[in-house]
Amino acid sequence: MDFLQLLKQKQAEEALSNTEFATKLGISRQLWESTLSGKRAVGKSLINGAWRAYPELKETIVAHIEERAKVKS
């Protein structure tokens, strides 16, 4: 499961609205919804928010960052 799908799953498991989930991540609702719709890529603020809110996902987050680095090089 990719990083964004994992975050969607967390949101569903916790039954949080987009506003509540974005607040938990420390980002705006607009950023979260733009990322969900594919208008924006997963960025630093979303990664940082997930790191703080879900420490159990750190391995997945690191794998996501490593994968992005491979694509860019």
VODRENTOR-12361 format. One record per residue: x, y, z negated of N, C-alpha, C in turn; residue number from 1. Coordinates in Angstrom, 2 decimals. Layout:
BEGIN
+---------+---------+---------+---------+---------+---------+---------+---------+---------+------+
:     n_x :     n_y :     n_z :    ca_x :    ca_y :    ca_z :     c_x :     c_y :     c_z : resi :
+---------+---------+---------+---------+---------+---------+---------+---------+---------+------+
:       X :       Y :       Z :       X :       Y :       Z :       X :       Y :       Z :  NUM :
...
+---------+---------+---------+---------+---------+---------+---------+---------+---------+------+
This chain:
BEGIN
+---------+---------+---------+---------+---------+---------+---------+---------+---------+------+
:     n_x :     n_y :     n_z :    ca_x :    ca_y :    ca_z :     c_x :     c_y :     c_z : resi :
+---------+---------+---------+---------+---------+---------+---------+---------+---------+------+
:    0.85 :   -1.18 :    0.00 :    0.00 :    0.00 :    0.00 :    0.89 :    1.24 :    0.00 :    1 :
:    0.59 :    2.17 :    0.86 :    1.42 :    3.37 :    0.92 :    1.07 :    4.32 :   -0.24 :    2 :
:    1.90 :    5.32 :   -0.39 :    1.81 :    6.24 :   -1.53 :    0.46 :    6.96 :   -1.58 :    3 :
:    0.01 :    7.49 :   -0.46 :   -1.26 :    8.23 :   -0.45 :   -2.42 :    7.30 :   -0.78 :    4 :
:   -2.40 :    6.09 :   -0.23 :   -3.46 :    5.12 :   -0.54 :   -3.47 :    4.78 :   -2.03 :    5 :
:   -2.30 :    4.69 :   -2.62 :   -2.19 :    4.40 :   -4.04 :   -2.79 :    5.53 :   -4.87 :    6 :
:   -2.54 :    6.77 :   -4.46 :   -3.13 :    7.90 :   -5.18 :   -4.65 :    7.91 :   -5.03 :    7 :
:   -5.15 :    7.61 :   -3.83 :   -6.60 :    7.52 :   -3.63 :   -7.20 :    6.46 :   -4.54 :    8 :
:   -6.49 :    5.34 :   -4.68 :   -6.96 :    4.26 :   -5.55 :   -7.01 :    4.73 :   -7.00 :    9 :
:   -5.98 :    5.44 :   -7.44 :   -5.96 :    5.96 :   -8.82 :   -7.14 :    6.90 :   -9.04 :   10 :
:   -7.40 :    7.77 :   -8.08 :   -8.51 :    8.70 :   -8.20 :   -9.83 :    7.94 :   -8.33 :   11 :
:  -10.02 :    6.92 :   -7.51 :  -11.24 :    6.13 :   -7.55 :  -11.37 :    5.37 :   -8.87 :   12 :
:  -10.27 :    4.77 :   -9.33 :  -10.30 :    4.01 :  -10.59 :  -10.69 :    4.90 :  -11.76 :   13 :
:  -10.24 :    6.14 :  -11.73 :  -10.53 :    7.06 :  -12.82 :  -11.80 :    7.86 :  -12.58 :   14 :
:  -12.45 :    7.60 :  -11.44 :  -13.71 :    8.27 :  -11.07 :  -13.59 :    9.79 :  -11.20 :   15 :
:  -12.52 :   10.33 :  -10.62 :  -12.27 :   11.77 :  -10.68 :  -12.68 :   12.43 :   -9.37 :   16 :
:  -13.28 :   13.59 :   -9.47 :  -13.57 :   14.39 :   -8.27 :  -12.25 :   14.88 :   -7.69 :   17 :
:  -12.30 :   15.42 :   -6.49 :  -11.09 :   15.98 :   -5.89 :  -10.52 :   17.10 :   -6.75 :   18 :
:  -11.40 :   17.92 :   -7.31 :  -10.94 :   19.02 :   -8.17 :  -10.27 :   18.49 :   -9.42 :   19 :
:  -10.89 :   17.50 :  -10.07 :  -10.34 :   16.93 :  -11.30 :   -9.00 :   16.23 :  -11.03 :   20 :
:   -8.93 :   15.51 :   -9.92 :   -7.70 :   14.80 :   -9.60 :   -6.58 :   15.77 :   -9.28 :   21 :
:   -6.90 :   16.79 :   -8.49 :   -5.89 :   17.80 :   -8.15 :   -5.38 :   18.49 :   -9.42 :   22 :
:   -6.29 :   18.80 :  -10.33 :   -5.89 :   19.42 :  -11.60 :   -4.95 :   18.51 :  -12.37 :   23 :
:   -5.27 :   17.22 :  -12.39 :   -4.41 :   16.26 :  -13.08 :   -3.01 :   16.24 :  -12.48 :   24 :
:   -2.93 :   16.41 :  -11.16 :   -1.64 :   16.41 :  -10.46 :   -0.95 :   17.78 :  -10.51 :   25 :
:   -1.69 :   18.79 :  -10.93 :   -1.11 :   20.13 :  -10.98 :   -1.03 :   20.81 :   -9.62 :   26 :
:   -1.93 :   20.43 :   -8.73 :   -1.98 :   21.04 :   -7.39 :   -3.38 :   21.59 :   -7.17 :   27 :
:   -3.56 :   22.33 :   -6.10 :   -4.88 :   22.86 :   -5.79 :   -5.76 :   21.79 :   -5.15 :   28 :
:   -7.06 :   21.98 :   -5.30 :   -8.01 :   21.09 :   -4.65 :   -7.81 :   21.15 :   -3.14 :   29 :
:   -7.55 :   22.35 :   -2.61 :   -7.37 :   22.50 :   -1.17 :   -6.18 :   21.69 :   -0.66 :   30 :
:   -5.09 :   21.72 :   -1.42 :   -3.91 :   20.94 :   -1.02 :   -4.25 :   19.45 :   -1.02 :   31 :
:   -4.91 :   18.98 :   -2.05 :   -5.27 :   17.56 :   -2.13 :   -6.17 :   17.17 :   -0.97 :   32 :
:   -7.19 :   17.98 :   -0.69 :   -8.11 :   17.64 :    0.39 :   -7.44 :   17.72 :    1.76 :   33 :
:   -6.53 :   18.67 :    1.94 :   -5.79 :   18.77 :    3.21 :   -4.89 :   17.56 :    3.41 :   34 :
:   -4.31 :   17.07 :    2.33 :   -3.47 :   15.88 :    2.40 :   -4.32 :   14.65 :    2.70 :   35 :
:   -5.47 :   14.55 :    2.04 :   -6.36 :   13.41 :    2.28 :   -6.83 :   13.36 :    3.73 :   36 :
:   -7.10 :   14.52 :    4.30 :   -7.63 :   14.56 :    5.67 :   -6.53 :   14.42 :    6.73 :   37 :
:   -5.27 :   14.46 :    6.30 :   -4.18 :   14.33 :    7.24 :   -3.71 :   15.64 :    7.83 :   38 :
:   -4.31 :   16.74 :    7.40 :   -3.89 :   18.06 :    7.89 :   -2.53 :   18.46 :    7.35 :   39 :
:   -2.19 :   17.92 :    6.19 :   -0.88 :   18.19 :    5.57 :   -0.24 :   16.88 :    5.20 :   40 :
:    1.06 :   16.84 :    5.29 :    1.81 :   15.65 :    4.86 :    1.96 :   15.69 :    3.33 :   41 :
:    2.28 :   14.56 :    2.77 :    2.58 :   14.51 :    1.34 :    3.83 :   15.35 :    1.12 :   42 :
:    3.71 :   16.35 :    0.26 :    4.82 :   17.27 :    0.02 :    5.37 :   17.18 :   -1.38 :   43 :
:    6.32 :   18.07 :   -1.65 :    7.01 :   18.06 :   -2.94 :    6.08 :   18.27 :   -4.13 :   44 :
:    5.14 :   19.20 :   -4.00 :    4.28 :   19.48 :   -5.15 :    3.40 :   18.28 :   -5.48 :   45 :
:    2.92 :   17.58 :   -4.47 :    2.12 :   16.38 :   -4.71 :    2.97 :   15.27 :   -5.32 :   46 :
:    4.16 :   15.09 :   -4.80 :    5.07 :   14.07 :   -5.34 :    5.42 :   14.39 :   -6.79 :   47 :
:    5.74 :   15.65 :   -7.06 :    6.07 :   16.04 :   -8.44 :    4.89 :   15.84 :   -9.38 :   48 :
:    3.70 :   16.18 :   -8.92 :    2.51 :   16.00 :   -9.74 :    2.24 :   14.53 :  -10.05 :   49 :
:    2.39 :   13.69 :   -9.04 :    2.19 :   12.25 :   -9.25 :    3.24 :   11.69 :  -10.20 :   50 :
:    4.47 :   12.18 :  -10.09 :    5.56 :   11.74 :  -10.97 :    5.21 :   12.02 :  -12.43 :   51 :
:    4.66 :   13.22 :  -12.69 :    4.30 :   13.60 :  -14.07 :    3.04 :   12.88 :  -14.55 :   52 :
:    2.03 :   12.81 :  -13.69 :    0.74 :   12.25 :  -14.11 :    0.74 :   10.73 :  -14.20 :   53 :
:    1.54 :   10.09 :  -13.36 :    1.55 :    8.62 :  -13.29 :    2.97 :    8.08 :  -13.35 :   54 :
:    3.59 :    8.12 :  -14.51 :    4.97 :    7.63 :  -14.61 :    5.13 :    6.17 :  -14.20 :   55 :
:    4.06 :    5.41 :  -14.26 :    4.14 :    4.00 :  -13.87 :    4.32 :    3.84 :  -12.35 :   56 :
:    4.14 :    4.92 :  -11.60 :    4.30 :    4.87 :  -10.15 :    5.67 :    5.32 :   -9.67 :   57 :
:    6.59 :    5.53 :  -10.59 :    7.89 :    6.09 :  -10.22 :    8.60 :    5.27 :   -9.14 :   58 :
:    8.55 :    3.96 :   -9.23 :    9.20 :    3.12 :   -8.21 :    8.57 :    3.34 :   -6.83 :   59 :
:    7.26 :    3.44 :   -6.80 :    6.55 :    3.67 :   -5.54 :    6.89 :    5.04 :   -4.99 :   60 :
:    6.99 :    6.03 :   -5.86 :    7.32 :    7.38 :   -5.43 :    8.73 :    7.42 :   -4.85 :   61 :
:    9.67 :    6.78 :   -5.51 :   11.05 :    6.73 :   -5.01 :   11.08 :    6.04 :   -3.65 :   62 :
:   10.34 :    4.95 :   -3.50 :   10.30 :    4.25 :   -2.22 :    9.72 :    5.15 :   -1.13 :   63 :
:    8.70 :    5.93 :   -1.47 :    8.11 :    6.86 :   -0.51 :    9.14 :    7.91 :   -0.07 :   64 :
:    9.86 :    8.45 :   -1.02 :   10.88 :    9.47 :   -0.71 :   11.97 :    8.87 :    0.17 :   65 :
:   12.41 :    7.66 :   -0.17 :   13.43 :    6.99 :    0.64 :   12.95 :    6.74 :    2.05 :   66 :
:   11.70 :    6.34 :    2.21 :   11.14 :    6.09 :    3.53 :   11.09 :    7.38 :    4.34 :   67 :
:   10.67 :    8.46 :    3.71 :   10.63 :    9.76 :    4.40 :   12.03 :   10.17 :    4.85 :   68 :
:   13.03 :    9.91 :    4.02 :   14.40 :   10.27 :    4.36 :   14.88 :    9.49 :    5.59 :   69 :
:   14.49 :    8.22 :    5.69 :   14.86 :    7.40 :    6.85 :   14.23 :    7.95 :    8.13 :   70 :
:   12.99 :    8.36 :    8.04 :   12.28 :    8.87 :    9.20 :   12.91 :   10.17 :    9.69 :   71 :
:   13.35 :   11.01 :    8.76 :   13.93 :   12.30 :    9.12 :   15.33 :   12.17 :    9.72 :   72 :
:   16.03 :   11.08 :    9.40 :   17.41 :   10.96 :    9.89 :   17.51 :   10.21 :   11.19 :   73 :
+---------+---------+---------+---------+---------+---------+---------+---------+---------+------+
